[in-house]
Amino acid sequence: MSAIVGVFGDAPSVTDAQIRAMLGRMSARGGDRLQIWRGGDAVLAVARHEWELDPTFSGPVLVVEDGAVVVAADASVYYREDLRRALRERGVSPAGDSPAHLILAAYRAWGDDCVSHIEGDFAFILWDRARRRVLCARDLGGKRPLHYAELGGELVVASTIGGVVAHPRCPDDLNLPILGATIAGLHFSAGPETCYTAVRVLPNAHRMSWSDGRLHGPVRYWEVPVNAEPSRLSHEDAAVHLRELLATAVRERLQPGAVNAVWMSGGWDSTAVFGAACHVIRRDGLDAAVRPVSISYPEGDPGREDEWIQAIADRWGGAVHWIDIADIPFLEREEERAAARDEPYAHLYERWNGALAAGARALGARVAMDGNGGDQLFQNSDVFLADLFRAGRWWTVAREWRARPRGGFRPFFKWVIQPNLPEPALRLAAWLRGGRRLKHYLERPIPSWLNPEFVARHELEARDREFLTREIPATHAGREIDWHFSSLFVSRAFALITGFALREGVEVRSPLSDRRVIEFAVSRPWWERSSGKETKRLLRRAMHGLLPEEVLAPRPYRTGITGGYSHRWMVEVFPGLLERTMREPLVLEELGIVRAEELRRACAEYPRRRDAATRVGLYYTLQTELWLRARRGNASGSLEKPTNATVVAAATVAI
């Protein structure tokens, strides 16, 4: 991965030193090699780690120039031979083999639609000098971030929020509704707005262009094909086809001639990636190796899957690189970590993912594959029952509902009946409930300590409802799948995880989020995702013979639940940390966002309630407060933008 920057306008006034400062705010993304390209109305820059100069990563050429087109890319491109073949059919030959060369060639072949032909993890900035036009795009999963700001007649683009804010003319006014939404974990806190009013996120699977001082877009260039023609393959044939798709997706992501890690739990997603990797290496005689990196939990912990993980490793004659969960702190040096972040949001499992990346590097791996995408594609929530109910398949609904552990009318109404209620019925229900709306099943609760006046003034609940699902012609289950791939909350998590790994010198790749795997998986019937007490039936069948039968067998209860890990820290360590923080007045209370005494009360009640929403909300609130304090600039209590030197120093300490 790389740090990329673009500044465009009539003779951009930004100096090379200022461009270096912008790249310095993104030093975790690259710093060993740096190039600044200038050409009239445009400045492009790339910083990259030395190990990423390998052609299997972003490559040795930083800024690629070919004729009138210039590209700065943060990219890993897969299915390169397929792309080269398509380019030849268009009469276009890439000038080189790096991802940026391929992106530039694709632009020559298809113009803005080039993004539909590139398969990989990417973010890029392209400058067309002849047309005085910018094109920016992100991959469909959002693994590579891209942010931007319009500053008068100038466009500033950078990989991270901090990279944009470091531009000398970028305002640093805080976006207070986003701060409140971050505390509540609301969906719109992840974009397209950010914690700074001037900076926005380019969403995943979107492109945008800029010319004549005007921004065009962002425009979605890829849709999850939830309404595509259903696959007519039998269950057995579909499993065989899925196995081949996944094997190919893994092969495209393997680093040849090297050890590749798989972040492996004992569930069915990352284990499928590992099984497919071992299978394709052996079948095709590939010069590559794969090793599992796993976290060990003590017996009795809901996260423990050690026995299944070991059985898989034994099946393929490999050794597991174990990491003890006791060696991964959940809360430690939080003030330093907050000072190093670009935004108030902190991923709940940052250190958990960082430990996995460190484990991969301990094996000598630069590539780590994970199981992200499996839950989105191969299982569904109970909302699919609402589709069956609407279709009049009531006996099927009854059979499926009886197989579920929960019972009673209230959950049945929530999952089966409510999704089918028309808007007038929902308004009537709210009136009968004294104005209290029926909550959407994806809706996040507002924490009790968030100031009700702030919530009402900024319409946080109403704004968040716009991000629950898109109004597209699809089944309820189809809309849920679409949400997983269109929600900026999900893509932000993907981008952050890749960033955590990059700090350790590792690139994360997700074969289950491969476009070809996605497009096939969504064409399959509901019962292959969930039926009776079984889930992920298609994925499990595809792994028959590659994973031990005891691993693939249905499980009587959920395993691999990480909530126990965070819960222990939130009970044993968090109260003391919060109390220490509250010895000084809360900045969040000064801003009118939270009520301190309600926050203290919720913290005291959490060990008894143990609900996940409170746990996550308390964590987000503390992280937001510490982030604000790290940016408090003077005795009068104002908040000012930190200098580049301050941020780089804090990042060095935190890492």
N, C-alpha and C positions, 0 to 999 in steps of 0.2 A: 504494500500500500504506500501511498505517497501523500504529501501535503501539496495541494494545488491552489493557485491564486490567479485571478484575472481581474484587471481594472480596465475599463473601457469608457471612452468619451472623447471630446475634442481636446486633444493633447493632454492626456492625464498628467496631473501635476505631481503625482506620487514619485518619490525618489527611490533609488535602489536601496538605500538604507531603510526606508519605510517599508518596502516590500520585504526586506530581510526580517524586519520586526514582525510583520504579519506572519511570515513563515515561522519565526521564532515562537510565536504563540501556539504553533502546531508542531513543536519539536518532537513530540512523541510519534508523529506520523512520518518523520524523516528529517535527516539533518546532515548525513555524511556527504551527500552530493547535492548541489544546488545549482539551478540555472535560471537566469532572468532573461526573457526575450522581450525586446521592444520593437514596435513598428507603427509609428504615427499615432493612430487613435487607440492603440492597445498595448497592454503590458501583460505578459503571461509568465508565470514562474512555477517551478516544481522543486520540491526537496524530497529526497529519497534516502532510505537506509542502504548501506553498501550491499547487504545480502539480497535486497530486492532488485539489484541490477541483473540478477540471473534471468535469462530469457523466459523461464517458466513462471516468473512473477511479472512485475511491471516493465522490466527490461532495462538495458544500459542507456538508452536514449531518453533524455528527460523531456524537453520540449521538441516536438516533431514539426518540422516545416517542410512543406512540399508545394512549391509554386505559391499560389495565393492563399493556401489553407495552412493554419497553424493549430496544433492540438497540445493541450496539457491534460494528461489523463492519470487517474488513479484507478488502475484496472487490472483484472485478471480475466482473460478471454478464453472460453472453452469452445470445443467443437471448431477449432481453427481450420481444419481441412475442409469442413462443410462450408465455412465462410469463404475460404479461398476459392472453392469450386464455384460458388454463387457469384463471386466477384469476376472470375474468368468469364462466366456467361454474360456478364455485363460489359466485358472488355476492359476491366480495370485490374491493374497489377499493383499490389502494395509495394512501396519503396523499401520496406523493411519488415522484420518479423515481430516487432514489439506490439503490444496491445494498442499503443497510440497510432502506430503505422496502420494497423488493421482498421481502427476507427476512422482514420482519415480516408482510407480507401473506400470504406463503406459509405462515407459522406459523399464522395465523388460518384459512387454508383447510385445511391438512392436519395440523396439530399437529407432532409430532416427525418425521413422514414428510416434512415440507417439504424436507428435504435431498435427497430423491430427485427433487424437481422443479426444483431450482436447478442450472443449468449455468454453471460458471464457476470461477474461482480464488478461494477464500474461506476465511476462518476467522471465526467469529462467536461472541459471547456474548450470550445472550438471557435476560432476566429477566422472568418472568411474575409480576407482583405479586399478582394474585388467587389464584394457586395457590402462591405463595412457592416458586417452582421455577426452576431454572437449566437452560438447554439450551445446549450448546456443540457445535460441529461444524467439520470441516475438509473441504476439497474432495477429490475422488477421487485427484488426483495429489500432493497435499501441498505445493503451491507456497507456501501461506501457513501458517506454523507456529503452534502453540498448545501451551502447557505449563501444568501445574497442580500444586498441592500441597494436601493436606488437613492443616490445622493445627488439631488439636482439633476444635471444632465449626465451623470456618471453612474455606471453600473460596477459594483464591486462583488466579486464571487470568491468564495474560499471554501475549503473543506469543512471547517468548523465555525461555530458561532464566534469563538475568540479570534479566529483569523480575520473575520469581517470587522469586528469591533475594533481591532487593532489599527484599521485604516484611520489616518489622522483626522479625517472629516466625518467619521461615522459617529452619530449621537449615541450616547450610552444611557438614555432614559429608560427606566425600568417599566416593564409591562405588568402592572399590578394584577390584573385578572389572571395572567398566566402564573404568577406566583401563587395565588389562591388555588388555581386549578392544579398546580403541581402538588400542593399539600394534600389535596383530596384525591390525587391520582386520576383526575378526570382526563378523558381521552383527548380533548383539544389542547391539553398542556403540551402535547408532543409536536404541535405544528398544525398548520403552516406558520402561525405566529410563534415567536420565541420570547424569552424573558426580556429581550430588548425590543422596544417598539420599532426600531429601524430595521431589524434583521428578520429574515424569513427563511423557512426551510423549503428547499425544492423537494417535493414528495417523491417517494419511490415510484417507479414506473411512469415518471413524468419527464417531459422535456419542455424547455422554454427557449425563446429567442429574443434578441434585443437588437434593434436597429433604429436609426434616426432619433435616438434619445428616448425610445419607447419600448416597454417590455410587452412581449406577446406570449401569453400563457400564464402559468404552466398548463400544459395539455397532457392528459393521460394518453399514453401510446400503447398500453397493453391492458387487457381486461382478463380476469379469471373467467374462462369459458364455462360458466356454470349453466349456460343454456345451450351448450353445444349438443350435437347429436349424441345420444347415449351409446356407449360402447356395446356391441352385440356379442362380444366374446363370452364364452362360458366362464364360470368362476375359475375353473382349472386353467383354461387357456389365458385368462386375464392374469393369473398369478405368474405363469411362465413369462408372459410379456412384461409384466412389472419387474420381474427379476432381471430380465435383460436390460430394460431401461435403466434400472438402478445400477447394474454392473457397469454400463456405459457411462453413466453420470459420475460414478466413482473413478473410473479409469481416466476420464477427462480432468479430474481434479488431483490425481496423484502426482507428486513430484518424482520424476524418474530418477533412478540411481540414488535414492535416499530413503531414510526411514520416514514414514508418514504416521502421525498419531491419529487415533480416534478417541474423542472424549466419550467414554462409554459408560452408560448406566446399565442396569439390568433389565430395562424395559424392552420395547420392541422397535424403537426408532433408531437410536445409535447402534444397537446390536445388529440391525438390518444393514446399516452402513458398513459395519465391521465385517459381517458375513459376506456381503457383496464384494468388499475389497479383497478379502482372502481368496474368494472364489475366482475373481477376475485375474488376480496376480498369478494364481496357480494355473488356471485354464489357458491364459494367453502367454504364459512364460514371461511376464513383465519383470524388468529390472527395477524392482521397488519392494519395499517391505512396509508392513503395517503393524503397529503396536497399540494396544489399548492403554489409555490413561484413565484411571477410575478413582473415585473417592470412596473410602471405606467408612462405614458407620458402625457404631457398636450394636451388639445384639439387642433387640427390642426397640431400636430406633426405627421410626416409620420410613426413614430414608435408606435403610439397609437393603442392598441387593447383592451383597458380596458373593454369595454362593452361586447365583446365576452368572455373574460376571466371570468368576473363576471357571465355571463349567464351559463357558464359551471359549475362553482362552485355551483350556485343555483340549477342546474339540479341534482347535487349529494348531496345537503344539506351540503356543506362544506364552509369553510371560506378561503379567499385568504390572504396570507401574502404578503402585498404590500410593494414595495420598490420604493421610488420616484426617478426618474431619476435625479432630481436636486441634490440629495444627493450622487451621484456617480461622483467624479471628474475624468475627462479624462486625464488631465495633472496636476500633483502635485508631488512635491518631486522627480522629474525625475532623478536628479543626484544620489540620494540614491538608487532608484530602479535599475539604471544601474549598480551601484557598487555591487548589490546583485545578478546580473544575471551571468549565466555561459557563455552566448553567446551574441552577439550584437543584435540578433533578439528579438523584444518585440512584444507580441501579442497585436493587436490594441485594443482588448476589455478585457484586463486582469482585470481591476477593475470592469467591468460590470459582468464578471463571478465570481469574488471574492465576489461581493455584493450578488449574488444569493446564493453562498455557505454560506455566513454569515447568510442569511435569512433562509436557511435550518437548520443551527445550532440553530437559535433562536427558531425554532419549536421543538428542541430536536432531529432532524434527523441526522443520520450518513450516510444514503444513499440518494443520490439525483439522480433521473432519468431525462434524457434530450431527446430531439427529434433528436439528431444527427443521420444521416443516411436517413432521410426522403427525403430530396432533391435529394440525390444521387440515390435513388431507385424508387421513385414514381413520378418523373417528369423528363423532359429532356429539353435540349436547342433546338433551332430550327434546329440543325444539323440532326435531324431525317428526315427532309424534303429532305436532300440530299440522303438519302436511298430511299425514295419514288420516287425521280426524277430518280435515277439510275435504279430503277425497272420499269420505264416507266409509273408510276402511276401519270401522269401529271395533270389530272383533280382533283385528290385528293390533289396534291401539290397546285394547284390554289385555291381550296376551303380553305385549311388550311392557306395559306398565306393571303388571304383576311380577315381572322378572327383575324389576328395579328395587333397590333397598329401601328407597323412600316410599311413603304411602300417605294417604290422607287427601282431602279435597283441595287444601290450599296449594300444595305443589302441583297437583294435577291441573288446577285452574291456571297457575302461572305458566306452565310449559305447554299445555294442550289447548286450552280454551282462549286465554287472553291474547295470544298472538293472532288469533283469527277475528278478534272483535273489531268492528268498523269504528271509525273515529267518533260518530255520535254516541255509540255505546260506551266508549272510553270516557267521554265527557260526562255522560250520565253517571257512570261509576264514580267519577271524581266528585260530582255533586252529592251523591248519596253518602260519600265518605267525608263530607264536610270540607271539600276542597282538596283533599289529599289524592294525588294522582296514583294510578296503578303504575308501578315501576317496570320499565323494560328489563328483561333478564340480563342485558349487558350493562345496565346502568350502575354507576358507582355511587355509593351513599356519600352524603356530605358530612364530614366529621363534626361532632358536636361542638368542638372548640373553634370552628371557623365562625367568624362574626356574622350573624344573620343579616345585619344591615349591609355588610360588604357583599355577601352572597346575592342579596336581592338587587342591590344597586348595579352590580355587574352581570346580573342574569346568568350566573354560572350554570345552573341546572338546565335552563333553556338552551344555552349555547352548546352544552355537552350533548344534549339529545340530538343535535344535528350531526354528530359524529358516530352515532350508535350503529346504524346501518344505512347504506345508500338505497334510495328508492329506485330499484331496478326490477324489471320483470323476472322474478325468480321465485323458487320455493323459499320457505323460511330457512331450510337447511342450506340452500344455495346462497342466500344472503349472508348467512353466518360464515360460510367459506370465503365469500367475497370480502367480508369484513376483515378476516384474518390477513388478507393480502392487500387491503387498501387502507387499513388503520395505520395512521402514523405512529401510534403508540407502539405497535408491534415492530414496525420498521426501525424506530428509534432504538428499541432494545437490541435488534440485530446489529445496528451500526455501533452501539456502545460495546457490545461483546467483542466485535472485531477490533475495536480500539483497545480494550483491555488486553487482548492477546498480543496486539502489536507491540505493546510496551515490553513484552517478554521476548519479542523477536519471532513471533509466530503469526501465520496467516490462517484464518479460519475459513473453511469452505463447507458448504451445506449441500450434499448431493440430493437430499430429499426436497430441497427447494429448487431443483432443476426445472426449467420451464417444461421440458418434455415429460418429466414425471408428473408435474402438476396437471398438465393438460389431459393426461391419461387418467389420473386418479379421480378428477372431478367428473369424468364421464361414467363412472361406475355407480351401481345402485346403492341405495341407503343401507341395505342390510349387510353389505360388506364392511361398513364402518361401525355399525352397532346393531346388534340383534340379540334379544334375550340378555344373558349375562356376559356375552362376548363382545369385544371391541377389536378393531383393527384386523378383521378377519382376512382381508385380502393381503395385507402386508405380511401377516403371519404365514399365510399359505405360500406366499412367494419365497419365504425363507426356509421352507421345508427342505431338509437335507443339508442346509448350510448352518443351522443353529440347532443345539440340542433340543429334543422334544420336550424336556421338562421346562425349558425356557419359553418355548412357543405355546405351551399349554395354557388354557384359561386360568385366571387367578381369582381366588375367592374374595380378595380384597386388594385395594390399591397399594402399590409399593413405590419406593423411590420418592416419597413425599419429603421435600426439603423444609417444610414448615416447622418441623421439630427443632431443627438447627437454629433458625432465626428466632423461634419462640424462646428458647433457653436464654439466648443473649438478651432478648427484650425484657425478660423477667429479672435476670440476674445482674445485668450491667447497665441497661438503658436508664432505669430510674435515677441512678447516681449521676450519670452523664447529663440527663435533662436537668436535674436539680442544680448541678454545677453551672450549667448554661443559664439557668433562670436566676442566678444571683445578681445578674445585671438585667435591666429592663429589656424585654424582647423587642427587637427591631420590627418583627412582624406585628406586634401589638401597637407600636408607634404608628405603623402604616395603616392600622385599622383592619388588619386581615384576621387576626386571631384574638381569642380571649384567654389570657394566661392562666387564670384559675380553672377554667374548663379544661385546658390542656393538662394541667397538673392532676385534675380529678380523673380524667380519662386514663392517664398513665397509672394512677393508683388502682383503678378498677380493672385494668387489662389482665392481670394474672388470673382473675376470677372469670372474666368473660372469654378470654382466649380467642376472640374472633379475628380472622385474618384482616378484615378491613381496618380495624383499630390498630393492629400491629403495623400494617403498612403505612397508615396515615400518620402515626406517631413518628415513624422513621423518616418519612418525607418531610414532616414539619421540622424536625431537628436539623436535617440536612439543609433545608431552605434557610433557616435561621443562621446557621453557621456560614453559609455561603454569603448571606447579606452582611454579616459581621466582617467577613474577610475583605469586603469591598468598602467598609466604612472608612472614610478618608481623613477625617479631622475631628477635632474636639466638639464641633458644633453638631456632629451626628449626620452630616451629609454622606451620601453614597457616591463614590466616584470610581471611574474606571481605573483598574490597577495598571501599573506600568508593565511593559513587556518583561523587564528584569525581575520584577516582583513575581510575576506568574511563573517564569521559567525556574526561578529559585525555589518557589513553592512546589512546583511539579517535581523537581529533582529530589526534594526532601520526601515527598509523598511516595514516589516510586521506589 
